[in-house]
């Protein structure tokens, strides 16, 4: 199945009144506000992030990430990862991170192994392929690919008698959690890592929602594990309480060689780079990053329990902040009057909807949704 196109994604292409204007008009007309569960980047930033941005607003620093705040945030991240010798670079968004990491590592004739539902394959408008690198898509199961699949793909190339005529697999890309909120567990990630290292191919993990995987009740992977098993991964901020930003961790520093030049060439080097450092420093102070992940997951589990108790089918077994369920048209029509959910279209039994929580999700909104699910 092709990953959903969320209501938020669709709204980005729509022309109309700004949301703030619409909300004010609705208030004047006495309309009830729409409660939004369609994505985890619908709000601005966590108050503690905004507070530190405000406190440091008039500080003068060097640009392009060569400032004390990026240095501090980088050290905080490396300490949390238990990887003092790694390298950290900050960029604005996940698509930037994906295309720049992959483009910087691969030779012109190499491609990236990915799940068929991987973000780089279906949700970035061919950004990686626009750099000249083919995405080598493998069939997925619950959004994941296996070590056996990766090894088979690598061996097919290595044993080919016509290597010069085909794209060489040069990097393995996965996301943690996946597009569907499912997770790679330690044994799965280690098995993929072992295959990659046996074949001298880097493992790159998209961690745009990594906080929600780390905080999941059944997660058995830590940040230090990520650092040990991955050659490159990133810690997402855009979906985890920042205004914007992703922190790329190069645990194998040879892959960081020349990366800043690739950042500049691709428009990914923010002049006011300290804004990224400040935000990530806030995230990694006082356990905020972990707190945000747990908050969203705990609320998502309340929703999941309500769906199960009501007998509403879950399309994927997810313990993170994204829950996918199948609602009948009648059930969807009833919820759709009050709640904005991501509609993934018709499937057998009804429509596939995603319910997504975040750092900003209010417990009372979840309680109301649970009460309305119970009434379906």
TORMARFI-923834 format. One record per atom (N, C-alpha, C): residue in three letters; z, y, x. Coordinates in steps of 0.2 Angstrom, whole numbers, plus 5000, padded with zeros to 4 digits. Atoms other than C-alpha are relative to their C-alpha. Layout:
<margus>
ALAZYX/...
</margus>
This chain:
<margus>
UNK500049945004/UNK500050005000/UNK500050065004/UNK500049934996/UNK499650185006/UNK500750034999/UNK499449965001/UNK501250285009/UNK499950054995/UNK500049955005/UNK501750404995/UNK499750075003/UNK500149934999/UNK501150584994/UNK500550034996/UNK499549985004/UNK502650664988/UNK499850074997/UNK500149945004/UNK502750804976/UNK500150065005/UNK499949954996/UNK503350914990/UNK499350015004/UNK500649994996/UNK501750875000/UNK499550034996/UNK500549975005/UNK500650914985/UNK500150074999/UNK499949935001/UNK501551074982/UNK499850045006/UNK500249964995/UNK501151134999/UNK499350025000/UNK500749995001/UNK499351134994/UNK499850044994/UNK500149975006/UNK499551224978/UNK500150085000/UNK500049935000/UNK499351404974/UNK500450024994/UNK499649985006/UNK500651494963/UNK500550045002/UNK499549964998/UNK502151594962/UNK500549975005/UNK499550034995/UNK503451574976/UNK500649974996/UNK499550045003/UNK504851454971/UNK500650044998/UNK499449955001/UNK506251594972/UNK499850044993/UNK500249965006/UNK505251694959/UNK500049954994/UNK500050055005/UNK504951534948/UNK500849994997/UNK499350025002/UNK506851494948/UNK500350064997/UNK499749945003/UNK507351674944/UNK499750014992/UNK500349995007/UNK506151674929/UNK500349954995/UNK499750065004/UNK506851504923/UNK500750024998/UNK499349985001/UNK508551574924/UNK500050054994/UNK500149955005/UNK508051724913/UNK499849974993/UNK500250035007/UNK507251614900/UNK500549954998/UNK499550055002/UNK508851504900/UNK499849935002/UNK500250074998/UNK507951354908/UNK500549975005/UNK499650044995/UNK508951224917/UNK499649995006/UNK500450014994/UNK508551204935/UNK499849935001/UNK500250074999/UNK507551054941/UNK500449985006/UNK499650034995/UNK508650944952/UNK499549965004/UNK500650024996/UNK507550894967/UNK500349945005/UNK499850064995/UNK507650724976/UNK499349975003/UNK500650034997/UNK505850714982/UNK499950005007/UNK500050014993/UNK506150745000/UNK500650025003/UNK499449984996/UNK507450785014/UNK499950065004/UNK500149944996/UNK506750945020/UNK499850064995/UNK500149955005/UNK506751055004/UNK500450065001/UNK499649944999/UNK508151165009/UNK499950035007/UNK500049964993/UNK508451285024/UNK500349965005/UNK499650044995/UNK509751225036/UNK500750004999/UNK499250015001/UNK511551165037/UNK500350075002/UNK499649944998/UNK512751315037/UNK500250015007/UNK499749994993/UNK513451275054/UNK499450015005/UNK500649984996/UNK511651285061/UNK499950074999/UNK500249935001/UNK511351445053/UNK500650055003/UNK499549974997/UNK513051505059/UNK499950025007/UNK500149994993/UNK512651475077/UNK499450045001/UNK500649954999/UNK510951555075/UNK500250074999/UNK499849935001/UNK511751705068/UNK500450035006/UNK499649984994/UNK513051715082/UNK499750015006/UNK500449994994/UNK511751705095/UNK499450044999/UNK500649975002/UNK510451805087/UNK499850065005/UNK500249944995/UNK510551955099/UNK500049985007/UNK499950024993/UNK510751855115/UNK499250015003/UNK500650004997/UNK509351885127/UNK499949945005/UNK500150064996/UNK508651725136/UNK499350005002/UNK500750024998/UNK507151665145/UNK499749974994/UNK500450045005/UNK505751595134/UNK499849935002/UNK500450064999/UNK504851435132/UNK500549945001/UNK499550054999/UNK506451325132/UNK500350005006/UNK499750004993/UNK506951375149/UNK500650055000/UNK499449965002/UNK508651445142/UNK500649965000/UNK499450045000/UNK510451405143/UNK500149964994/UNK499950045006/UNK510451345125/UNK499649935000/UNK500450065000/UNK509051215127/UNK500349965006/UNK499650044995/UNK509951165143/UNK500649964998/UNK499450035003/UNK511551135134/UNK499949954995/UNK500150055005/UNK510851045119/UNK499749945003/UNK500350064997/UNK509850935131/UNK500549965003/UNK499450044997/UNK511450885140/UNK500449974995/UNK499650035005/UNK512350855124/UNK499649944997/UNK500450055002/UNK510950745118/UNK500049945005/UNK500050054994/UNK510850645135/UNK500749975000/UNK499350035000/UNK512750625134/UNK500149954994/UNK500050045006/UNK512650555116/UNK499649945001/UNK500450064999/UNK511250435122/UNK500249965006/UNK499850034994/UNK512150385138/UNK499549995005/UNK500650004995/UNK510650425148/UNK499950065004/UNK500049934996/UNK511050565160/UNK499450015004/UNK500649984996/UNK509450545170/UNK499350004996/UNK500649995004/UNK508250555155/UNK499850084999/UNK500349935000/UNK507250715151/UNK499950014992/UNK500049985007/UNK507350815134/UNK499550065000/UNK500549945002/UNK505950925127/UNK500150014993/UNK499949985007/UNK506051025111/UNK499350024997/UNK500649985003/UNK504551045099/UNK500250024993/UNK499949985007/UNK504451115081/UNK500049954995/UNK500050055005/UNK503950965071/UNK499849935002/UNK500150074999/UNK503650785070/UNK499249985002/UNK500750014998/UNK501750785070/UNK499850035007/UNK500149974994/UNK501750895085/UNK500349955005/UNK499750044995/UNK502950775094/UNK499549935000/UNK500450075000/UNK501850615089/UNK499450015004/UNK500749994997/UNK500150685094/UNK500150025008/UNK500049984993/UNK500750765110/UNK500349955005/UNK499850064996/UNK501750615117/UNK499549955001/UNK500550054999/UNK500350505113/UNK499450025004/UNK500549974996/UNK499050615120/UNK500150015007/UNK499849994993/UNK500050645136/UNK500049945004/UNK499950064996/UNK500350465140/UNK499349965001/UNK500650045000/UNK498650385136/UNK499450035004/UNK500749994997/UNK497050375146/UNK499550014994/UNK500549985005/UNK495450435137/UNK499849944996/UNK500350065003/UNK494950255133/UNK500649954996/UNK499450045003/UNK496750195126/UNK500150034993/UNK499749985007/UNK497450195108/UNK500749984999/UNK499350015002/UNK499050175099/UNK500149954995/UNK499850055005/UNK499750025091/UNK500550034995/UNK499549975005/UNK500550065074/UNK499949954994/UNK500150035007/UNK500949995057/UNK499550034996/UNK500549975004/UNK499550015045/UNK500350064996/UNK499649955004/UNK500850125035/UNK500350055005/UNK499749964995/UNK501350215051/UNK499850084998/UNK500149935002/UNK501550405049/UNK499350035004/UNK500549984996/UNK500250435063/UNK499349974997/UNK500650035002/UNK498950325054/UNK499850034993/UNK500249995007/UNK499050385036/UNK500350074997/UNK499749945003/UNK500050555035/UNK500050065004/UNK500049944995/UNK499550665049/UNK499350035001/UNK500649975000/UNK497750705045/UNK499649985006/UNK500350024994/UNK497150605060/UNK500150045006/UNK499849964994/UNK498050715072/UNK500049965006/UNK500050044994/UNK498250575085/UNK499249995002/UNK500750024999/UNK496350525083/UNK499650075001/UNK500449934998/UNK495850715084/UNK500150015007/UNK499949994993/UNK496550705102/UNK499549955004/UNK500550054997/UNK495250565105/UNK500349935001/UNK499750064999/UNK496450415104/UNK500049964993/UNK500050045006/UNK496150285091/UNK500749974998/UNK499450045003/UNK497650215080/UNK499849934999/UNK500150075001/UNK497650025081/UNK500549984995/UNK499650025006/UNK498349985064/UNK500149924999/UNK499850075002/UNK499249815061/UNK500350004993/UNK499750015006/UNK499749745045/UNK500850005000/UNK499349995000/UNK501549785040/UNK500349964995/UNK499650035005/UNK502949705031/UNK500650044999/UNK499549955001/UNK504149825023/UNK500050065004/UNK500149944995/UNK503449955034/UNK500149995007/UNK499950014993/UNK503749865050/UNK499549955003/UNK500450044996/UNK502749775063/UNK500549955004/UNK499650054996/UNK503449625073/UNK499850005008/UNK500150014993/UNK503549585092/UNK499449955001/UNK500650054999/UNK502349435089/UNK499350044998/UNK500649965002/UNK501049555081/UNK499850045006/UNK500249964994/UNK501149675096/UNK499849965005/UNK500250044995/UNK501049535108/UNK499349974999/UNK500650025002/UNK499549465099/UNK499450055002/UNK500549955000/UNK498649625099/UNK499950025008/UNK500149994993/UNK498949655118/UNK499749945003/UNK500350064997/UNK498449475123/UNK499350004998/UNK500750005002/UNK496849495113/UNK499650045004/UNK500449954995/UNK496349645124/UNK500049975007/UNK500050024993/UNK496949565140/UNK499649945001/UNK500450064999/UNK496049405137/UNK499250014998/UNK500749985002/UNK494449495131/UNK499550005006/UNK500550004994/UNK492849465141/UNK499650074999/UNK500349945000/UNK492249635135/UNK500450064999/UNK499549955001/UNK493649755138/UNK499750075000/UNK500349944999/UNK492549895143/UNK499750034994/UNK500349995007/UNK491849895125/UNK500450024995/UNK499549995006/UNK493449915115/UNK500550045003/UNK499449964999/UNK494950025114/UNK500649965003/UNK499550034996/UNK496349975126/UNK500750024996/UNK499349985002/UNK498149965118/UNK500450035005/UNK499749964994/UNK499050095128/UNK500750024998/UNK499349985002/UNK500650135118/UNK500149964994/UNK499850035006/UNK501650055104/UNK500450054996/UNK499649955004/UNK502250175090/UNK500349974994/UNK499650025006/UNK503550135077/UNK500450064998/UNK499549955002/UNK504750245067/UNK500649964998/UNK499450035002/UNK506550215064/UNK500450064996/UNK500250055005/UNK506850215049/UNK499250014999/UNK500850005001/UNK505050175043/UNK499950054994/UNK500249955005/UNK504150275030/UNK500349984993/UNK499750025006/UNK504950165017/UNK500849995000/UNK499350005000/UNK506750185022/UNK500349945003/UNK499850064997/UNK506850015030/UNK500150015007/UNK499849994993/UNK507549985047/UNK499849955005/UNK500150054995/UNK507149895063/UNK500849995002/UNK499450024997/UNK508749795068/UNK500049995007/UNK500050004992/UNK509349775086/UNK499549945002/UNK500450064998/UNK508549605088/UNK499250014999/UNK500749995001/UNK506849665081/UNK499850065005/UNK500249954995/UNK506849825092/UNK500049975007/UNK500050034994/UNK507349725107/UNK499449965002/UNK500650044999/UNK505949605105/UNK499450035001/UNK500649964999/UNK504649735103/UNK500050035007/UNK499949974993/UNK505349825119/UNK499949955005/UNK500150064995/UNK505349655128/UNK499249995001/UNK500750015000/UNK503549635124/UNK499650065004/UNK500349954997/UNK503049805129/UNK500150005007/UNK499850004992/UNK503949795146/UNK499649945003/UNK500450064997/UNK503149625149/UNK499350025001/UNK500749984999/UNK501449705147/UNK499950075002/UNK500049934997/UNK501849875155/UNK499750054995/UNK500249965005/UNK501549965139/UNK500650044997/UNK499449975003/UNK502750105133/UNK500150004993/UNK499850015007/UNK503650095117/UNK500350074998/UNK499949935002/UNK503750265108/UNK500349994992/UNK499750005007/UNK504950285092/UNK500050074997/UNK499949945004/UNK504750415079/UNK500650004997/UNK499450005003/UNK506450465075/UNK500150074995/UNK499949945005/UNK506150605062/UNK500650004996/UNK499450015004/UNK507450525051/UNK500549965003/UNK499650054996/UNK508450435065/UNK500750004997/UNK499349995002/UNK510150505059/UNK500149964994/UNK499850045006/UNK509950415042/UNK499949925002/UNK500050074998/UNK509550245051/UNK500749995004/UNK499450014996/UNK511050265063/UNK500650004995/UNK499450005005/UNK512250305048/UNK500049954995/UNK500050065006/UNK511650155037/UNK500549955001/UNK499550055000/UNK512950035033/UNK499949945004/UNK500250064997/UNK512049885040/UNK499750015007/UNK500349984993/UNK511349975056/UNK500449975005/UNK499650034994/UNK511749885072/UNK499750035007/UNK500349974994/UNK510750005084/UNK500450075001/UNK499649944998/UNK511650155093/UNK499550055004/UNK500449964996/UNK510850305102/UNK499949975007/UNK500150034993/UNK511250225119/UNK499549945000/UNK500550055001/UNK510250075112/UNK499350025000/UNK500649975001/UNK508850185108/UNK499750025007/UNK500249984993/UNK508850255126/UNK499849945004/UNK500150054995/UNK508950085134/UNK499349964998/UNK500650055002/UNK507549995123/UNK499350044999/UNK500749965001/UNK506250145121/UNK499950045006/UNK500249964995/UNK505250235134/UNK500050074998/UNK500049935003/UNK505150385123/UNK500249994993/UNK499850005008/UNK505950425106/UNK500250074999/UNK499849935002/UNK506350585097/UNK500550004994/UNK499449995005/UNK507850645087/UNK499850064995/UNK500349955004/UNK507250735072/UNK500650054997/UNK499649955003/UNK508050895066/UNK499750034993/UNK500349975006/UNK506850955053/UNK500249974993/UNK499750045006/UNK507450825040/UNK500749995000/UNK499350024999/UNK509150825047/UNK500550065001/UNK499549955000/UNK509950995044/UNK499750065004/UNK500349954996/UNK508851105056/UNK499550044995/UNK500649965003/UNK507651245050/UNK499449975002/UNK500550034997/UNK506451155061/UNK500249975007/UNK499950024993/UNK506351055077/UNK500149925001/UNK500050074998/UNK506250885085/UNK500250005008/UNK499850014993/UNK507050835102/UNK499749935003/UNK500450064997/UNK505950715112/UNK500449985006/UNK499650034995/UNK506950605124/UNK499549955004/UNK500450044995/UNK505950535139/UNK500549965004/UNK499550044996/UNK507050395145/UNK499749975006/UNK500450024994/UNK505650335157/UNK499750075002/UNK500249934998/UNK505450505166/UNK499350015002/UNK500749994998/UNK503750465172/UNK499550024995/UNK500449985005/UNK503050495155/UNK500150074998/UNK499949935001/UNK503750665155/UNK499650045005/UNK500449964995/UNK502650715170/UNK499450034996/UNK500649965003/UNK501450855164/UNK500150014993/UNK499949995008/UNK502150855146/UNK500050074998/UNK500049935002/UNK502551035146/UNK499450035000/UNK500749975001/UNK500751075150/UNK499749984994/UNK500350035006/UNK500250965136/UNK500350044994/UNK499749965005/UNK501451055125/UNK499750074999/UNK500349945000/UNK500751225130/UNK499250004997/UNK500750015002/UNK498951165128/UNK499949994993/UNK500150015007/UNK499251105110/UNK500450054996/UNK499649955004/UNK500251255104/UNK500649984998/UNK499350025002/UNK501851165104/UNK500650035004/UNK499449974996/UNK502851265116/UNK500250074997/UNK499849945004/UNK503851395106/UNK500350055005/UNK499849944995/UNK504051565115/UNK500850014999/UNK499349995001/UNK505751585107/UNK500449935000/UNK499850064999/UNK506251415113/UNK500749994998/UNK499250015001/UNK508151445112/UNK500249994993/UNK499850025007/UNK508051435093/UNK500049934999/UNK500050075001/UNK507751255095/UNK500649975003/UNK499450024996/UNK509151235108/UNK500650014996/UNK499449985004/UNK510351325097/UNK500149954994/UNK499950055006/UNK510051215082/UNK500249935002/UNK499850074998/UNK510151055091/UNK500750005004/UNK499349994998/UNK511751115100/UNK500550004994/UNK499550005006/UNK512551145083/UNK500049934997/UNK500050075003/UNK511950965077/UNK500449965004/UNK499650054996/UNK512750885092/UNK500750035002/UNK499449974999/UNK514350985091/UNK500549974995/UNK499550025005/UNK515850905082/UNK499849954995/UNK500250065004/UNK514950755075/UNK499650024994/UNK500449985005/UNK513850855064/UNK499449964998/UNK500550055000/UNK512350745067/UNK500149944996/UNK499850065003/UNK513250595062/UNK500250014993/UNK499849995007/UNK514050675047/UNK499550014995/UNK500549985004/UNK512450735040/UNK499749934998/UNK500350065002/UNK511750555041/UNK500449964995/UNK499550045004/UNK513250475033/UNK500050034993/UNK500049975006/UNK513250605019/UNK499449984996/UNK500650015003/UNK511450575014/UNK500049924998/UNK500050075002/UNK511650385015/UNK500549984995/UNK499550025005/UNK513250375005/UNK499850024993/UNK500249985007/UNK512450464991/UNK499449964998/UNK500650045002/UNK510850364992/UNK500349934998/UNK499750075003/UNK511950204990/UNK500350004993/UNK499849995007/UNK512650274974/UNK499449994996/UNK500650005004/UNK510950294967/UNK499749925000/UNK500250074999/UNK510450114974/UNK500449964995/UNK499650055004/UNK511950034965/UNK499850014993/UNK500149995007/UNK511550124949/UNK499349974998/UNK500650035001/UNK509750064950/UNK500149924999/UNK499950075000/UNK510249884953/UNK500449984994/UNK499550025005/UNK511649884940/UNK499650014993/UNK500449995006/UNK510349944927/UNK499449955000/UNK500550045000/UNK509149814932/UNK499350035002/UNK500649974998/UNK507849934939/UNK499749975006/UNK500250034994/UNK506749844952/UNK500050055006/UNK500149964994/UNK506849914970/UNK499449975004/UNK500650024997/UNK505249904979/UNK500149985007/UNK499850024994/UNK506049894996/UNK500750005001/UNK499350014999/UNK507749845002/UNK500250055005/UNK499849944995/UNK508350015010/UNK500750015000/UNK499349975000/UNK510050065016/UNK500050075003/UNK500049934997/UNK509550235022/UNK499950054994/UNK500049955005/UNK509250395012/UNK499450004996/UNK500650015005/UNK507550345004/UNK500149944996/UNK500050055005/UNK507650234989/UNK499450004996/UNK500650015004/UNK506050164981/UNK500149954994/UNK499850055006/UNK506150094963/UNK499450014996/UNK500550015005/UNK504950044949/UNK500250024994/UNK499849985007/UNK505150144933/UNK499449994995/UNK500550005005/UNK504250114917/UNK499850074999/UNK500249935001/UNK503250264911/UNK500550034995/UNK499549975005/UNK504550294897/UNK500650025004/UNK499449984996/UNK505950294910/UNK499850065004/UNK500249954996/UNK504950404921/UNK500050074996/UNK500149945004/UNK504550524907/UNK500750034999/UNK499349975002/UNK506450544903/UNK500350035006/UNK499749974994/UNK506950574921/UNK499650065002/UNK500449954997/UNK505550684925/UNK500150074997/UNK499949935003/UNK506150824913/UNK500650035004/UNK499549974997/UNK507650854924/UNK500049995008/UNK500050024993/UNK507250774941/UNK499350005003/UNK500650004996/UNK505950804954/UNK500049945005/UNK500050064995/UNK505550634963/UNK499349995002/UNK500650014997/UNK504150574974/UNK499649954996/UNK500350055004/UNK502850484963/UNK499449975004/UNK500550044995/UNK501850354973/UNK499549974996/UNK500650035004/UNK500750304958/UNK500249944997/UNK499950065004/UNK500550154947/UNK500149945005/UNK499950064997/UNK501149984953/UNK500149954994/UNK499850055005/UNK501449814944/UNK500750024997/UNK499449985004/UNK502749854931/UNK500250074999/UNK499949935001/UNK502650034931/UNK499850055005/UNK500249954995/UNK502650184943/UNK500549995006/UNK499650004994/UNK503350184961/UNK500350075002/UNK499749944999/UNK504550324963/UNK500550005007/UNK499549994994/UNK505550384979/UNK500550054998/UNK499449965001/UNK507250454977/UNK500350015007/UNK499849994993/UNK507750544993/UNK500650055000/UNK499449954999/UNK509450624998/UNK500050035007/UNK500049974994/UNK509850735012/UNK500750035002/UNK499449964998/UNK511150845021/UNK500250044995/UNK499949955005/UNK511050965007/UNK500149974993/UNK499950035007/UNK511150844992/UNK500750014998/UNK499449995003/UNK512550884981/UNK500349944996/UNK499750065003/UNK513750744975/UNK500050014992/UNK500150005008/UNK513750814957/UNK499349994998/UNK500750025003/UNK511850804956/UNK499949935000/UNK500150074999/UNK511950624962/UNK500449974994/UNK499650025005/UNK513350594949/UNK499650004993/UNK500349995007/UNK512250664935/UNK499449955000/UNK500550055000/UNK510750564941/UNK500249934998/UNK499750075001/UNK511750404941/UNK500249994992/UNK499950015007/UNK512350444923/UNK499450004996/UNK500750005004/UNK510550474917/UNK499749935001/UNK500350064999/UNK509950314925/UNK500449954996/UNK499650045004/UNK511350224916/UNK499850004993/UNK500249995007/UNK510650294900/UNK499349974998/UNK500750025001/UNK508850234903/UNK500049934996/
</margus>
